[in-house]
Amino acid sequence: MQKKKSLLFPATSSLIFTKKLNSAGYSDIRNFNWIRINAIICLLALAFLFPLNSSFAQTKSAINKSVIKGLEYSYNFNWQKAADIFQNLVDRYPGYPQGYHYIASIYMWHYLSNQDKRDYDLFVAYSDTALEKAREILEKNPKNTNILFIIGADYSYRAITFSKAEKFLDAVWASKKSEAYLNSTLEIDSSFYDAYLGLGLLNFAVGQIPGAFRWALSLAGIHGDKELGLSFIKKAAREGYTTKVEAEYYLSQILSDYLLDYGSADKYLKSLVQRYPNNLLFSYSYAVLNIKRRRLDDARKYLLKVLRSDDSSFKQIKSFSSFLMGDIFYKKNMFDSAKGYYKEFLDSTNSDSYTGIANYRLAVCYEIIGDRTDAVRHFEAGTKGNMDIEDDIYAKRKCEIYEKRSMDMNELSLTRFSNMVESGRYKIAIDSLSALLERAKTDKLKAEVYLQLSDASYHLGRYKEALNYAVSAKVLNSYDEKWIKPFACYYAAKADKLLGDEKAVKSFVEEAEQYSDYDYQKKLENMLFSLDSGN
């Protein structure tokens, strides 16, 4: 989408706001007759302070209706119409913060996708003005819940944007301010359900942070409770007015990523993609969920929708969609097709996130087709991913092994057969893995085979077999594959849960929690949490 300058520099904006844009590097603003403009602003201010034909309640209602209409366009990725509506709010009600706040939200979403500094600067400029307008109103009416909420929501957006920009101190400060204003909103009106979303996200996010870091945040007065956060987000998803759709989306991600409740996540995301078919983020997220559910063909359909979109504002979502398309073909053992998508991702991404795992899987593709030279090149590149991401950490360790030696035939077979499990072909996977088990010579390889057999058996409803395979994996010496034992405990606990042995479940979970410093530790912690939550 090409952004029109008429949207960015409204004729009725104040001189103060224009100076902020100039300081951000935008000096090509129209040559206004400032005496005339200031006179118009004064008249608008008088009209705002002494409305002739509408009460404050009518003004509030009109603003809320426009906000909802604009958000509907935003959720359907019709950014031009959304911006027009929010700009109209600025023009009609220049003393209110809502128009500025929601224009800022558009630039936040653009920045989160493409990290373009221009979008960042525009977000900050509009956000600053929204806060300025809101504080002016709050000085006259400190208990105005609508304004308290807008300030809290604006600081929440600032926290997200500053985090993305790696301005972490600013993000912490914005989080604290957001929490304070949203709490104030609810202290006055506990039924102001929109305020629950920001508080819920903050509580859940902080509750996910490891204890040592959470302690550091507590010194700044920021505390988190994962379960309280989840309950708040659910409340906003049920009862929210302006935040309902956002709450539904965030809840779907928590259900999918942290609680592994794929069925409930599916209900939210399926509804969202049906209501907002042009929303690339919703389609992308639904594709991710379908990959987790091993519905690869369904995932491919939604990814193709993203990749074929002509919306140029969300390049990174398209880039990640190429990565996931590579994963789909990789899991289908269609390695030539996977290669093309992994390369497309690596060529198009503006982030190092997932470049490690993409290079690793691309190297495996080359290894399988016998191209050792290109395999080594990508094994070497796979050591340079984002070390804050578990996939890239795992890739770095495996790449350091295989850049020095080729994968042997049994390791390549395990890759193919594991992919059968990942693509939901459980019966053929079990037959192939059982044959590989007879050929396997090392305990490490046998342990990995047993884990795959456990997973496949579980999905076929063979819970006793799944338990036995998991226990077999756990007792073997898996050497440097330290992740196998704790994951084997989880698979055993999951099978025992459906076999009705709660005592064994507790024992396996407690054993899993004793392990540390292994691949995908955070992922397993979430899996154990979901098991304890009954999912």
N, C-alpha and C positions, 0 to 999 in steps of 0.2 A: 504494500500500500504506500502510495506517495503521500506524504503529509503536506497539507496546504498551509502556507504561512499565515493565511487569514485565520486559521484556527489557533496558531501559536501566539499571535500578538493582537488580542482583541482591542478594538478601538476605544472601548470604554474602560480599559484598565488604567490604574492610577500611575502617576509618574514614578512612584516608589517601586512598583512592580517592574516597570520598564527598565529602571536602573539596574535592578537585579539581573534581568536578562542580559543587559549590556555587559555587566561585570562577568557574566558567564561566557562572554565572547560573541554575543549576537548584536552587532552594531548596525545591521542593515534594516533597522526598524523604520517604518514610514515616517516621513517628515510631517509630524502633526503640528497644527497650530495650537500650542499648549495653553494659551490663554482661553481659547474657545473650548478646548477639551476640559480644562479645569472647571470652567463654568458649567459644562454639561455634567461633570462629575458631582459638582455641588448640587445641581438640580436633582440628579439621581439620588443623592444622599438624602435630600429633603423629602423626595418621594418615598424613599425607604423609611425614613423616620416618621413621616406623617402620611400614611397611605390614605388615599381619598375614597377608594371604593372597596377595600378589602381589609379584613381584620387580620391580626397576627395569626390566628388559627387558619385562615384561608391561605395566607402566604406560606405557612408551614406545609399545608396540604398540597399546594401547588408545587412547592419545591420537592416534596417527597415523591409525587407522581412523576415529575421530570427525572428524578434520580433513578427510579425504578425503570422507566422507559430507556434511559441512557444505559443502564446496566444490562438490560436485555440485549441491546445492540452490542455492548462490549462482550458479553458472554458468547454471542454468536460471531465474534471476531469481525463485526462491521464497525471498525474503529472510526471511520469518517462520520457516520451518523451519530455514533455515541459522542464523539467530540463536538459535533454540531449542537447536540442537546445540552451538553455540559457548558459549552460556550454561551448558549442562550441563557443558561442560569446565571452565568457571570454578568451578562449584559442586563438582564432583568433585575437581578438582586446582587449588585456589586458589593453590598455590605455584608453578605452572607458568605460563609466559607465553602459551602457544598460544591459549587461549580468548580472552584480552584482545586478542591480536594480530589474530585473524581477525574478531572483532567490529569492531575498528578498521577493518579492510579494507572491511567493509560500508558504514561511514559515509564512508570515502574515496570509494567509487564513487558514493554519493549526492551527496557534495559536488562531485565532478568534473562531475556532470550538472547540478546545480541551484544550486551555489554558495551554499547556505543556511548561514549562520553557525552555526546550531545543529548541523548535521552536522559542520562543521569542528571545533567545540569538543568534540563527543563523540569524534571521531576522535582528537584530540590527547589527551584524557583517557584513553581506552583504550590508545592507543599508549604514553603515558607509563608507565602501569601495567605494560604488557607488558615494556617496557625495564627497569623497576624489578625485576620478578620475575626476569627473565632474568639480570640482573647479580648478584642474590643467589645464584643457582645457579652462575654462572660463577666467583664468588669461591671456591667450594668445589671446582670442577672446571673449570679454565681451558681444558681441551681437549675440552669437551663440544661436539661438532660440531652437534648439533641446536640447542643454545642459541646458539652462534655464528651459525648460519644465521638463526634467528629474529630476532636483533638486526640482522643485515645486511639482512634482508628488511623489517623494520620501518622502518629508516632509509631504505630505498629508497622505501617508501610515503610517508614523511615528505617526502622530496625532491620527489616528484610532487605531493603536496598543497600543500606550501609554494610550489612554483612556480606552481600554479594560483591561490594566494592572493596572488601577487606578492611573497612574502617571499623574495627571491632569495638573500640572504646565508644565511638559514636553510636554503634548499634546497641551496646549495653545501656548507655544513657537513654536512648530512645525507648528501649524495652521497659525501663524503669518508669519513664514518664507515661508510656502507654498504659501500663498496669495501674498507675495511680489514677489517671483520668477515667479509665473504664470501671475501676472499683468505685470511684465517686459517683459515676452514673448509676450503678446498681444499688448503692447505698440510698440514693434518692428514690429510685424506681427499680425494684428487683424484677419487674416484668419487662424491662427494656432488653429484650432477648438478643438484639444485635450485639450488645456489649459482651456477651458470653463468648463469642468466637475468638476475639483477640486474647482474652484471658485464658481461654482453653488452649489455644495454640502455644502461648507462653508457658503455661504450666506443663503441658505435655512435652514441649521441647526441652525445657530445663530438667524435667524428670527423666529424660533420656540421656542426659549428660553424665559421664562417669563421676563418681563421688568426689574425687579430688577437685575437679573443675567446678562441680556444683557448689562445693564449699567456698571456692573463691568468689563465685557469683553471689553467694549468700552474704559475703562481706559488703557487697554493694547493695544489699537489701533486696536481691532478686531470688525468690524461692520457687520451687516447682514441685508439683504433685501430678504424676502421670495419670492416675485414675481420676482425680478431680478434673484435670484438663480434658480428658476424654468425655466425661459427663457434661462439661460445659459445651464442648463442640457438638455433641449430640443434641443438646438443648437448642443451640442456634440452628442446627439443621432441621429440627422439628418446628420451631417457633419463630425463627428469624424473619425479618422483613427485608431489609436491604442486604443482609449477609447470608440469607438462606442458601443460595446457590453455591457461594464460596464454601460455606460450612459443609454442604453435601459433598463437594469435591474433596476438601481436606479430610473429611471423615472417611471417604472411600480409600484415600491413600493410607491412612492409619490402619484401617481394617485390612488392607492388602499387605502393607509392608511390615507392620508390627504385630498385628493380631492373627495374620494368616487366615482371616475369615473371608475367603474368596467369594463365597456365595453372597454375603451381605454387601461386599464391595461391588460385586457385579450389579446388584439391584440399583445402587446409586449411579454407577458409571453408565450403565445401559440407558437409564432414564436421562442422564445429562447429554449423552451423545444423540439421543433421539430428539430432545428439545432444542439442542444447539448443534446442529449437524456441521456447521462451519468452524466450530471451535477446535483448532488443531491440538491444543493441550489436552482436551477431553478425549479426543480420538486417540492420541498418542498414549495416554494413560490407560485407556481401555485395551489397546494393543498389548501394553506391558502386562496387564492383568491376564489377558488371554494366553500370553506366553507362560506365565506362572501356572495357569490352569492346564497347560500343555495342549491348548487349542490353537495350534500354529497357523492353520489356514484362516481362522477367524482373525487372528492377530495380523496376518499379512494383508487382509482386506482393509483394515483400518490404517495400517502404515502406508499402503499405497494411496489412500485418500490424502494423507498428510503430504506425501512426496509429490503428488500431482497438483497440490494447491498452488495457486499463483500469488499467495500472500508472501511477500518478501520480507516482512517484518520479523518473522520468527525463524530465522535461518538455523539456529541451533537445534530447535525441535526437529527440523527436517534432517539435520546432520545426525542427530541421535536416532532418528527413524531409519536412516541408512545402516547404522550400526545394528539395530535390532533386526532389520531385514537380513543382514549377514548372519546373525544368530539363528534366525529361523532356518535358513538354508544349511547352516552348519549342523544344527540339530537334526535336520533331515538327511544328513550325510551327503548333501549336494555341494561338495566343496568348491567346485569351479564357480558356481553361482554365488556362494558365500564370499569368495575372494573379491569379486567386483564390488559388493556392497561395503565390505570392510575398507577397501581402498577409497571408496567414495566418502566414507565417514572420515577417514584419516586426512583426506585432502580438504574437506570442507569444515571440520570442526575448528572453533576458535578457543577451545579449552583443551587442557591435557587430561581431563577426566575421561576415563575408560579407554584412553589410547593404549594403555598397557595391555589390557585384556584383549582389545581388538588386534593389536600386533601379535599377541601370543596365539590367538586362534587363527589368524591369518598365516602365521608361521607353521602351525599344525596342518593347515590346508596344504601348504607347499610340501611339508614333510610327507604327507599321505600320498601326494601325487609324484613323489620322488625328486622334487626340486630342492636339493639340500642347500644350494647357494642362496636362493631367496628365503628359504626357511631360516638360515643363520642370520640374514640381514634383519628379518623381522623379530627373531628372538632377541637380538641386540637392542632393537628399538623398543621392545616390550619391557625393558627395565626402566624406562623413563616416563612412566605414567604418573598419575596423581596418587601420592602416598597417603592421602587422606581417605582413599576409597579402597574397600576391601578387595574388590575384583582386581585392581591394579597392583595391590600388595602381593596377592597370590600370583599374578602374572609375572611379577619381577622375580620371585623365587623360582618359579618353574622355568622361566626364560634363561636364568643363570645356569640352570642344569643343562638345558637342551641346546644352548649355543655351543656347549663344549662337546656334546656327543649327540648322535642321532637317537631318535626314539626307536626302541626295538619293536618287533612285530606284535608282541603281546600288548605293549603299551598302545600301539596304534589300534589294535583290536578293541581294547578297553574303551578307547575314545569313541569308536563307532557304536559299540554296544551301549555305552552310557547315553549316547545321543538317542538311541532307540527308546530308552526310558524317558528321557527328556521330551521326546515327541509323542509319548503316550502309547508306544507299541510294546506293551508290557509282555505279552506272551512270547513273541519272537525274541524279545530281549532276554527273557529268562532262559530260553533254550540256548541262546548264543553265549550268555554269561556262564551257564553251567558247563558248557564245553570248554570255555576259556579257563574256568576254575581247575579243570583237570590238567591243563597244560601249564598253569602258573607255577613258577619255581620259587618265587620269593614271598615271604609273609606279607610284605607291603602290598604287592599286587593282589594277593589273595584277599587281604582285608578290604581293598577297594572294590573288588568283585563282590564280596559278601554284602557290602553296603548297598551296591546297586541292586543286588538280588532282593535285599530287604525292602528297598523302596518300591520295586516293581511288584513284589508279592503283596505289600500293603495295599497298593492301588487296585489289586485284583480281589481284595477282600480276604486274602490268605494271611490272617493276622498272626497265627501261631508260627507259620513259616517265616514271616517277616521278623518276628521276635528272635527266632533261632538264628537266622542269618545275621542279625544285628549283634547278638551276643558273640557269635563266631568272629565277627570283625573286631569286636572290642578286645578279645583276649589275645589276638595276634600282635606281634611286634611290628608296628608300622613305621618304625625308624623316624625319618625326618618329616613324614606326613603326620604331624602331631594333631591335626584336625580330626583324624579318623576316629579316635577313641571317644572324644566328647560327642561327636555326631552319632556314633554308634549307640551311645547312651540315650540320645534323643530318640532315635528310631526305635529302640527297644521300649522306651517309655510310651511312645505314641501307640505302638502295637498293644502294649499291656493295658493302656487306657481303654481301648475298644474290647479287650479281653476281660475287662472288669476287675483287674488286679491293681487297685489304687495304692496299696502298700508298695508294690514293685515299681509303680510309676514314680512315687516319691523317692524311692531309693535310687533309681536311675537318674532322676533330675538332680538330686543332691550330688551324685557322683559326677555328673556332667559339669556342675558348677565348681568343682574342685580344680578343674583344668584351667590353664591360662596360657597366653602367648601362643596362640595357634591361628591358622587362617580362618577367616569368617567368624571370629569370636562374637562380634556385635550381632551378626545375623543369627547366630545360634542363641544368643541371649534373648533375642526377640522371639525366636521359635519356642524356647522354653517358657517364656512369659505367656505366649499364646496357648501353650499346652495347659498352663496353670489357670488360664482364663476360661478354659473349657472349649477352645476352638480346635 
